Amino acid sequence: MRLCFATNNTHKLTEVRALLPSSVDLVSLVDLGCHEELPETQDTLAGNARQKAEYVWQHYQTACFADDTGLEVNALNGEPGVYSARYAGPQRSAADNIQKLLHELRGPVDRSARFRTVVALVLPNGEWHEFHGVVDGLITAERRGADGFGYDPVFQPLHHASTFAQMSLEQKNRLSHRGRAVAQLVAFLQELERQVPL
């Protein structure tokens, strides 16, 4: 199956490509010739994921999946949530987002949080499916680690001493919200392949 991952984030593309079965020919938006910014105007993660996948499906007639991820911090009433990428402004700067988050959590405060990912998939026949992944953890008091992206340097999953940015790609994929959602996607594609060869 030729399947597009509707993202311009090369880090996400690398993570997901490492998880998909070899029977899936994963292509990027660039491979499709899609250079425009995909719409993300919904107020839920599921809504944004579907909106992005639907845009590619309608404009490029390609089976596609898209994800949207939010960091939900308990002390901030679930913020930044669906606005995680734009938390510090429309420039979508990870460094600025982290700086704002650490500022909001200064002092003695509940630092528990969770990452939540929703993956929306549209098949060649136009059929839709959705997959969810969640990982609980806490926000560290300072950045730790040089790998990963986004909030990875300040997110430490429960029962682990390292942040996502201190882990290898393989370690992170085993634990992460996106890894868990994509694992469900992979299992679904493998089952689909057993029923009808892709």
N, C-alpha and C positions, 0 to 999 in steps of 0.2 A: 504493500500500500504506500502510495505517495502521500505524505502528510506534512502539512505546514504547521510550524509552531509560530503563532502570531506574536512575535516579540522582536523588539530592536535591541534587547539586552543580550549582549554576547555571552555574559556570565551565565545567565539562565539557559541559553542555548547549549552551552558546554555541559552544564549540569544534567540537563534532560537528555541530551544525545547519549550520555554515558549510561543511561538507564533503559533506553528503548531497545527492543529486540531487533536483530539484524534484518528481519523481514520488513521493517518499516524504513522507507526511504524518507528521512526527515529533511525537509527543506526550510529555509529561512524566508523572511519577507524579502530580503535582498535577492534571493534566488528567484523569487516570483516577479521581481521588478517592482515591488511595492516599496516606495520610499516615503510615502506620506505618513503623517502621524495618525495612528489609529484612534478612533473615538473612545473616550472613557468618561462618560458623563452620567453614569448611574450612581445611585447612592448605596449600593451593596457590592460586595466582592463578586458574587455570582452574576449580578447584572453587568458589571464591567467585563468579566471574562466572556460572557456570551456575546456582548456587543462587539468585542474585538474579533472573535471568531466569525461572527455573522458578517462583519464587514468584509473579511477576506473571502468567505464563502460566496457572497453576492458579487463581489468585484472581480474575483480571480477564478471562480468555479473550481476551487480546490478544497478537498477535505482538510480540516483544520482544527487545531485546538489552541486555546489561549488560557492564560491563568491570570488571576489577580490575587495579590497577597496583602494582608494587613497585619500590622503589629498592634496588639491590644494590650494596653498597660492598665492594670487594675486601679492604681492610684490616680490615673487620669480619666477614669470612667470609660475605659475602652479606647481612648484616643491613642495614637492617631488613626487607627482603623483603616477604613477605605481610603483615607487621605494620606497614608503613610509616605508615599513617594513625593507628595507635595507639602509635607508637614511644615517646612520652613519657607515655603513659597513656590511659585511656578517654575523656578529654575531647576527643580528636582535634584538638588545637590545632596548627596548622601552625607557629606561632611557637615553641611548646615543642619540637616535633619537631626543628626546625632548630637550636635552641639545644643540645639533647642531642647531635645529630649533630656539630656543630662542636666540642663539648666532647670527644667521643670521638675526634675526629681532630686534636686539638691537637698541636703539635710536628711534627717532621719525620716524615711518614708517607705511605705510598702513598695518593693521593687519587682514584685511578681508580674509576669506578663505572659502572653502567648502569641505565637505566630500562627496565622490561619491562611490557608491557600485553597482556592476553588479553581478547578480546571474544567472548562467547558469544551466539549468535543462535538463537532458536526461531521458525520460520515458522508461518503460519496452520494448516498441516497437521500441526504438531507435529514437524517435521523440525529437527534440530540441526546447527549449523555453528560452527566456531571459527576465530578469526583472531588472529595474533600480531604484535606490533611491539616492536622493541628499538632503543635508541639508546645508544651509548657516550659517555662524557664523564668529567668530573672534578668533585669537590666543591671549590668555592672556599673561601678562608679566611674570607670574610665575605659577608654578604648584599649582592647587587647587583641593582638594578632594583626597580620598583614594580608591574609587571604580573604576570600569571600567578597561580598559586596553589600551595599545597603546598610542595614543595622547590624550585620554580622559581628563587627568588632565589640558590640556592647550587649549581645544576647548570649546568655549562657544557659543551655538546656538543663532541665532538672537532672540531678544525679550525675552531672559531669562537671569537671573542674575547668574545662576550656570553653571559650566562646566559639561560635561557628567560625570566626576568622582565624582561630588557632588550629582548626582541624583541617585534615586533608579533604579533598573533594569526596573521596569514598566514604570517609567518616561522616561528613555532613549529610551526604545523600542517604545514609542509613537512618539518620535521626530526624532529618528536617521535615517541616511541614510540606514543602514542595516535593521532597522525596517520597513522602507517604501518599500524597495525592497522585503523583506520577506512577507509583507502584500499583495503585488501583487501575489507572489508565492502561498500564502495561498488561496487567492480568486480564482486563477486558479485551484488549486487542488480541492477546494470545488465545483466549477462548473463542473470539470471533473467527480467528484464523483456523481453529480446529473445526468449526462448523462450516465455514465457507472460506476456502483458500483466498488470501488477500492478493 
